[in-house]
Amino acid sequence: MAAAGDLAEEKSWYAVRCVFHWDAWEGTPYEERLTLWQAASMDEAIARAESEARTYAGEWGHRYLELAQCYRLATAGRPGDGAEVFSLLRDSLLGEEAYLDHFFDTGQEHQGTTTEG
């Protein structure tokens, strides 16, 4: 059995989504960026993610919009293939196609793949 002090040291994995505005880019897109953190609490994960978000925004000339959403991964150990890293439930009266069009497929997304090498 773990001692009470040991429990305070246990860390979990958290995914934190932060939102940015790219003012200097054509179309001035918004970015939703997920980062993964091993932390002792949700508050710690958010604090670390927001610190990194401000650095990221400053380095690239973007604005961090001060929105962080956190999700505790349901894994006892290190995340692996297929691990759920974020989930967000949103109530909406929109039908399925209208919902996808409104939130995910507006036609203004910058999507694609990158090739490394």
N, C-alpha and C positions, 0 to 999 in steps of 0.2 A: 504494500500500500504506500502511495506517495505521501510524503509529508506536506503540510499546508504550504510551506515555503516553496516546495517544488512545483506546486500547481501554478503559482504566480509566474514561474519561468516558462511554462508551456507556451509554445507559439503555434499559431494557425496560419494558413495561407489566405490572403485576401486579394481580390481583384478590385481595383478602384478605377472608375471611369471619370475622367475630367474633360471638360469642354473648353475649347479654344476658338478664337476668332482670328483668322488670317487676314488682317487688314491690307497688307501689301500685295496680296495675290489677286490676279484678275478674277472677278466674280466674288471676291472676299468670302471664301468658304468658311464654314465652321468645321471643327474637327472634334470628334469624340474619340478619346484615346484611353485604352485600358492598360494599366500597369499592374504587375503582380508583386505582392509584398508578403514577407513572412514577419508577423508581428504578434505581440502578446494581446492586442485588443484591436477592435475596429477603430477606436479613436487614434491609436498609434499608427495604424495603416493609413488612415486618412491624412494625418499630419505629415507623415513621410511622403505620401503621394502628392500632397499639395505643395510641399517644399520643392519636390522634383518638378512639378508642373510649372511653378514659377520660374525655375531655372531653365527648363525647356522653352518656355514662352520667351524669355529674355534672350536666349541664344539664337532663336530663329525669328525674332521680331513679331511674334504673335502675342495675342492677349489671352491670358487665362481668365475665364469668366467666373471664377470662384464657385463653380459647381462641381462637387465631388459626390459620387454615389458609390457605395461600398457593398461588396458581397463577400461573405465568408464562405470559402470553398468547403464542401462537405467531404473532405479527405483527411484521413488521420496522418498521412505522410506526405511526401513530396508529390505534387500533381503529376499525372502521367497522361498517356494518350487517351483522348476522349473525356478527360476531366472537365466538368462544367466549371467555367471560370467566371461567369456572370449570368445573372438572371434578373429581369425587371418585369414586373407585372404592371399593366396600365389598363384601367377601365376605359372603355370607349363605346359609344353608341354607333360608331361607324361599322359598316359591313366589312367583310374581310378584304375585298379588293380596294375599297376606299381607304381602309386603314393602312394597308401596305403603300398605296400611292401617297397618302398624306405624310407618313412618317419615314418611309424607307425608299420609295421609288418616285421621287418628284421629278426626275430627269435632270436634276442639278448635281447629282453625286459625282465625285471624282473616284471612279472605281477602276481597278485593273490589277495587273500583276507586275512584279518587277523581276528582272532577270539578274542574277548575281553571277559574276564570273569574269 
